[in-house]
């Protein structure tokens, strides 16, 4: 048995037996036809907006930002991780259209904001007094294990290959790198996002 997630039918559940629940959070179409979405069992048959409202009740204050200059397929993985850790918001910097395949429609349960430029993104973060923390293994980056991540921050991830742009580096309060011990130069950015998000949770949520 895998203890990392709720055990459920991998293809979801069929039509809800009669009598149907009458609470407004339930979707009549899902009750009638079944629910094959990738959601926890407690959210079966719920309307999407009801799930979002429930998640909003206990989101962490963490924000995630992703630079989208090359339509990187890893963006979907980062968004899926953001949903798993229930972050407050995800920012897409650059192209409005992004590769959603890896997100497995989890973006429906997040607040996703778009910024046409790094400058526009940085201006909003400054207004919110939210520290920008870039994640990359470039010169000047501090080891993640030796870093106290700010509680009110936005973790920024660049594209697979080019990494965080120079424009973003110049706006970041700090840059952190994940320590590595093998021969590869870097870990996949989707993998990196999960590691750093979990590190933030360890420091500000799980340790309390």
DOMAR-450458 format. One line per 2 residues: number of its first residue (from 1); their letters; for each residue x, y, z of C-alpha. Coordinates in Angstrom, 2 decimals, decimal comma. Layout:
NUM = A = X Y Z | ...
// end
This chain:
1 = XX = 0,00 0,00 0,00 | 1,32 3,45 -0,91
3 = XX = 1,06 5,70 2,13 | 1,85 8,85 0,15
5 = XX = -1,72 9,45 -1,05 | -5,30 8,44 -0,40
7 = XX = -6,08 4,99 -1,74 | -8,82 5,20 -4,37
9 = XX = -9,91 3,77 -7,69 | -7,39 5,13 -10,24
11 = XX = -10,21 5,89 -12,68 | -12,38 7,60 -10,07
13 = XX = -15,88 6,64 -9,01 | -19,10 5,90 -10,83
15 = XX = -22,51 7,52 -10,43 | -23,46 8,34 -6,84
17 = XX = -26,12 5,99 -5,41 | -29,53 7,45 -4,67
19 = XX = -30,55 9,41 -2,73 | -28,10 12,12 -3,79
21 = XX = -26,64 14,57 -1,26 | -28,35 17,95 -1,45
23 = XX = -25,52 20,25 -0,35 | -24,78 22,96 -2,95
25 = XX = -21,11 21,95 -3,12 | -22,05 18,83 -5,11
27 = XX = -22,18 18,85 -8,91 | -25,40 17,23 -10,23
29 = XX = -23,66 16,11 -13,44 | -20,90 14,35 -11,51
31 = XX = -23,42 12,74 -9,18 | -25,27 11,39 -12,19
33 = XX = -22,32 10,38 -14,41 | -19,49 9,69 -11,96
35 = XX = -16,28 11,52 -11,08 | -13,01 10,54 -12,79
37 = XX = -11,05 13,65 -11,80 | -7,65 13,49 -10,09
39 = XX = -8,89 14,68 -6,69 | -8,81 13,39 -3,14
41 = XX = -11,70 11,16 -2,14 | -13,13 13,88 0,13
43 = XX = -13,67 16,07 -2,95 | -15,49 13,44 -5,02
45 = XX = -18,58 14,87 -6,75 | -17,78 18,42 -5,58
47 = XX = -18,03 21,36 -7,96 | -14,64 22,80 -8,97
49 = XX = -15,42 26,14 -7,36 | -16,37 24,40 -4,13
51 = XX = -13,02 22,62 -4,06 | -11,18 25,92 -4,63
53 = XX = -13,16 27,59 -1,85 | -12,31 24,78 0,56
55 = XX = -8,62 24,88 -0,36 | -8,64 28,65 0,13
57 = XX = -9,49 28,07 3,79 | -6,06 26,58 4,50
59 = XX = -3,62 27,63 1,79 | -0,03 28,38 2,75
61 = XX = 1,20 31,97 2,14 | 3,81 30,67 -0,30
63 = XX = 3,74 31,91 -3,91 | 5,38 30,25 -6,92
65 = XX = 6,51 31,97 -10,14 | 7,53 30,36 -13,42
67 = XX = 9,21 32,02 -16,38 | 7,47 30,94 -19,58
69 = XX = 9,59 32,06 -22,50 | 9,98 28,71 -24,29
71 = XX = 6,66 26,90 -23,63 | 8,54 24,48 -21,36
73 = XX = 6,62 21,25 -20,67 | 8,04 21,23 -17,12
75 = XX = 5,72 24,10 -16,18 | 2,87 21,64 -15,79
77 = XX = 4,87 19,62 -13,27 | 5,65 22,74 -11,24
79 = XX = 1,98 23,71 -11,21 | 1,00 20,20 -10,12
81 = XX = 3,50 20,43 -7,25 | 2,07 23,83 -6,30
83 = XX = -1,36 22,25 -6,05 | -0,04 19,34 -3,98
85 = XX = 1,42 21,79 -1,46 | -1,63 24,10 -1,70
87 = XX = 0,23 27,35 -2,34 | -1,58 30,66 -2,32
89 = XX = -0,84 31,64 -5,94 | 1,12 30,72 -9,05
91 = XX = 2,56 33,43 -11,31 | 3,31 32,80 -14,99
93 = XX = 5,83 35,31 -16,38 | 6,09 35,70 -20,15
95 = XX = 3,81 33,96 -22,64 | 0,19 33,70 -21,50
97 = XX = -0,25 30,24 -23,02 | 1,72 27,57 -21,16
99 = XX = 2,07 23,80 -21,51 | -0,65 22,45 -19,22
101 = XX = -0,25 18,76 -20,00 | 1,85 17,92 -16,96
103 = XX = -0,45 19,87 -14,64 | -3,12 17,14 -14,90
105 = XX = -5,78 19,91 -14,68 | -4,63 20,82 -11,15
107 = XX = -4,42 24,45 -12,32 | -8,22 24,51 -11,95
109 = XX = -7,78 24,45 -8,18 | -5,11 27,17 -8,01
111 = XX = -5,06 30,93 -8,42 | -2,90 31,41 -11,53
113 = XX = -1,82 34,97 -12,41 | -0,13 36,12 -15,62
115 = XX = 2,56 38,80 -16,05 | 3,81 39,94 -19,43
117 = XX = 7,26 40,89 -18,11 | 9,64 40,42 -15,22
119 = XX = 9,25 44,12 -14,42 | 5,46 43,83 -14,05
121 = XX = 5,86 40,76 -11,84 | 8,53 42,44 -9,67
123 = XX = 6,37 45,54 -9,25 | 3,49 43,49 -7,86
125 = XX = 5,79 41,57 -5,50 | 7,23 44,85 -4,21
127 = XX = 3,72 46,19 -3,64 | 2,84 43,05 -1,67
129 = XX = 6,17 43,23 0,23 | 6,91 39,68 -0,87
131 = XX = 10,56 38,62 -1,22 | 11,63 37,17 -4,56
133 = XX = 13,77 34,03 -4,20 | 15,23 32,59 -7,40
135 = XX = 15,97 28,87 -7,57 | 18,99 27,99 -9,72
137 = XX = 22,51 26,62 -9,31 | 24,27 29,68 -10,70
139 = XX = 27,28 31,40 -9,18 | 26,32 33,27 -6,03
141 = XX = 23,51 30,92 -5,07 | 23,40 29,77 -1,43
143 = XX = 22,87 26,09 -0,52 | 19,24 25,29 0,22
145 = XX = 20,11 23,29 3,35 | 21,82 26,33 4,85
147 = XX = 19,12 28,83 3,92 | 16,19 30,13 5,93
149 = XX = 13,56 30,84 3,30 | 11,40 33,90 4,02
151 = XX = 7,88 33,02 5,12 | 6,37 35,64 2,81
153 = XX = 8,17 34,90 -0,40 | 7,75 33,83 -4,00
155 = XX = 9,97 31,02 -5,30 | 10,89 31,61 -8,94
157 = XX = 11,81 28,86 -11,40 | 13,22 29,35 -14,89
159 = XX = 12,97 27,15 -17,94 | 14,63 23,78 -18,27
161 = XX = 18,04 24,54 -19,79 | 18,33 28,34 -19,70
163 = XX = 17,35 28,57 -16,04 | 16,33 31,82 -14,37
165 = XX = 16,71 34,80 -16,70 | 19,20 37,59 -16,02
167 = XX = 16,32 40,04 -15,63 | 14,82 37,90 -12,89
169 = XX = 18,17 37,32 -11,21 | 18,62 41,07 -10,88
171 = XX = 15,28 41,44 -9,06 | 15,70 38,50 -6,68
173 = XX = 16,49 39,10 -3,03 | 18,50 35,87 -2,98
175 = XX = 19,16 32,77 -5,04 | 19,19 29,25 -3,64
177 = XX = 20,62 26,06 -5,10 | 19,89 22,43 -4,31
179 = XX = 23,04 20,56 -3,31 | 23,92 17,69 -5,67
181 = XX = 26,40 14,84 -5,41 | 26,34 13,08 -8,77
183 = XX = 27,75 13,83 -12,21 | 24,81 15,74 -13,71
185 = XX = 24,99 19,52 -13,77 | 21,44 20,04 -12,53
187 = XX = 18,23 18,31 -11,56 | 15,10 18,72 -13,65
189 = XX = 13,33 21,99 -12,83 | 10,07 20,17 -12,12
191 = XX = 11,85 17,99 -9,58 | 13,66 21,01 -8,14
193 = XX = 10,38 22,83 -7,58 | 9,02 20,01 -5,42
195 = XX = 12,20 19,88 -3,34 | 12,27 23,61 -2,61
197 = XX = 8,54 23,88 -1,93 | 8,82 21,05 0,56
199 = XX = 11,83 22,73 2,20 | 9,72 25,87 2,65
201 = XX = 6,93 23,78 4,20 | 9,38 22,15 6,60
203 = XX = 10,53 25,56 7,79 | 7,18 27,32 8,07
205 = XX = 4,37 24,75 8,34 | 5,49 21,25 9,30
207 = XX = 7,78 22,46 12,08 | 4,96 24,21 13,94
// end
